[in-house]
Amino acid sequence: MSNLLTILLISQIVVCVLLVISILLQNRAEGLGKMFGGGGEVFRTKRGLEKFLYYFTIFLIVVLVLLSIVILKYSA
C-alpha cells in the first residue's frame, strides 16, 4: 500500500509541474507566452500549439483532481 501511495504522490507532483508549465506557456497570460511572441489580440481563434496547450491544460486539471481523490481514498 505504501508503494502505491508513493507512486501516486510522485505522479501528482509531476502533473502539478506540467500544469504550471502549461499555464505559463498560454498566450493570454503575461507569463512566458508573451516572451514567445504573444500579441495583444483580444478576439481570435486558437490554432496549433495554443489549441493543444489549452486542451492539455484542461486534461491536466482533470488528472490532478482524479489523482487527488484517489490519494485521499488510499491515505484514509
PyMOL commands that set and color helices and strands:
alter all, ss='L'
color gray80, all
select helices_A, chain A and resi 2-24+32-35+49-75
alter helices_A, ss='H'
color red, helices_A
deselect
rebuild
show_as cartoon
